[in-house]
């Protein structure tokens, strides 16, 4: 059975429905709760890797010492063309490891369901091809990618945070948003400057549109 290494960086930040979707596609999930001290492998020998979000910058080793090993695994995924999906912090880590830039408190924060514009470059992408021009996606961040890695493909954007999705090589993707999250997760987030009731209601309204789209993206990732 094909096995996916999933790095979890906080107690509440698990793979959620993304894990369910991948399991439905026949993948076995090895979730490493790195925030609890569970050991990461020294070498990436899995069929794919997913790095989830967390309240850190990619190089925040003092607060999250496991990030150093995680960066090494991300570099191995890129070098070996092992399918990789980085979500929020995981996307920022892919950008930084591949030569881009990540900046703390960059631009305007995003919270809740947000319209993400799919760029023309996504037409030939294995995960993002054929998606609607604008897709709702769940956001929760203040840090952001401020420069994409050299040679990467820019796939999606928003006005507040341009680099919403990108690809490095042929099989490594980073996204700023959270395809694994349902509206209920908003009730667990701190959303300073936003009306929590308003962003929850918007997420509930958008969920029937967004869920089948991100389910299809998960299926495409599993197929790799």
N, C-alpha and C positions, 0 to 999 in steps of 0.2 A: 504494500500500500504506500502511496505517496504521502510524505510527511512534511508538514509546514511548521517551521519554527516561528513562534509568536512571542515577542518580547513585550511584557506588560510592565508599565512604569509607575502605576498607582493602584491603590486598592479598588477604586471604582472604575478604573479605565480598562476593563477587559474587552475581549473581542466581540462580545454581545452578538447581534444578529449576523455580523460578518462571519463569525465562527460557525454559526448554524448553517449559513449558506454554503460555506466551504465543505463542511461535513456532509451536507446533502449531495455534494458533487463527488463524494468518495474520498476526500482527503482526511488524513489523520492529523490532528492538531497537537503539537507539543507546546503548551503555554508555559513559559518560564516567568514566574513572578519575581522579576529581578529586584523590585523594590523591597521584597522580603528577604533578599540575600540568596535566592536560588541561583545556582551557578549556571552561567552561560557556557556553551561549548567553546573550546579554543579554535576549532575549525568548523566552518560551515559545511556540513555534509548532508543537509536536508534538501528536499526537492524545491523548496521555496522558503522565503522569509518575510514576515510582516513585523514592522516596528510600530507600536501603538503610540498614542499621545501621552503627555505628562507635562507637569508644570515646570519644565526645565528648558534651558538652552542646550543645544547639542553637545557643547563642551563643558557643561556644568558638573565637572567631575567631583568637586568638593562636596556638593550636596547629593549627588547621585553617582557614586564611584563605578557603578556597572556600565556607565555610558562609554567609558574608554574601550572596554571589550566589545560593546555593541558597535562602535564605529569601526573596529577591526573587522567585524563580521559583515558590516555593510560594504566595506571595501572589497572583501572576498566575494560578496554577491555580485558586485559590479564586474570584477575581474573574471569571474567564472560564468557570467551571463545566467546566474541563478535568478529566477523570477523573484522580485522584491517589490513590496508595497509598503511605503512609509506614510503614516497618517499623522498629520499635525506635527508633533515633535519628530516623528519618524520621517516625514517629508523634509523637514528642515535639516535633519541629520544627513539625508541623502544629498541635499544641496551642498552642505558644508564639506562632506567627505569628497564629493566630486569636484570641488573647487569653486563653489558659489559662496554667497555671503548670507548670514542670518543676523538680524539686528533685534535687540530687545526693545520692547515698547515702540515698535515702528509703525508709523501711519496711524490709522484709526482702528480701534478694536472692532471685532465682529462677533455677534452672538445670535444664536438661533438660526432658523431657516433663512437662507440667503440665496438670491438668484445668482448663479454662476454661469458666465458666458463661455460656451465651448468655442475655441478658436478654430480657424480654418485648418491649421496644422494638424488637428486631431483626425482629419479625414482618413489618414493612413495609419492611425495608431491602433494597436491590437486591442486596447481596452476602451478607448473613447470614440472610435469611429461610429458614425451613424447616430450618435446621441442627438436629442433635440438641441436647438441653438442655445437655449437657456434652461438650466436644470436647477431645481432647489437643492441645496445642500446645507447640512448643519455645521455651523461655525461656532468656535469658542476659543479665541486667541487674542493676545496683544502683541506677541513677538511675531516676526514675519521674515520670510525670505526677501532680501533686498537686491540680490543679484543671482541670476541662474548660473549654473556651471557652464563652462565653455562647451559648445557642441551639443547641449541639451535641446530638447524640443519642448516648446511652451505650448501647453494644451488647453488651459482654461484660466479665466481671470475674473476678478470683480473690480469695481471702482476703488474700493477701500484698500484692497490687497491684491495687486496685480497677479502675483505668481501663485495661483490656486492649484494648478496641476502641471506637471512636467514629466518628461521621461529622459533618463540617462541611458545611452546605449539602446539596445532593443528590448530589454526586459526588466528595467528598474524604474519604478514610478514613485513619485512623491505627490501627495495631496495635502493642502492646508486644512481641508474640511474633514468631517467625520461621517463617512458612509455607514459606519457601524451603529450609529446612534438613532434612537427613536425620540419623539418629543418629550417623553417622561424624563429623559436625562436632564432636560433644562431645569427641572425643579431641584437638581442637586448642584447646579452651577452658581457661582457668584457672577452676577451680570450687572456690575456697577454701570450706571449711565443708561441702562435699558429698563423698560417696563417689563418685568418678568411675565405678567399675565398676557401682555400683548404679544411677546415673542413666542410664548407657549401656544397661544391661539393660532398664530400664523403657522407654526410648525405642524400643528394638528391638521390645519387646512391643506398644507402642502404635502403631507405624508403620503396620501394615495398616489400622487404624481411621482414623488421621488423614490419611493421604495422599489417599484419594478425596475427603474433605471439602474439603481445601485445594485440590485439583485443580479441584473444582467452583467454588469461590470465584474461582479464577484465570480460569476460563472465563467466569464472570459479569462479571468486570472487563473481560475482553477484549471482551465483547459490547457494552460501553458505547462 
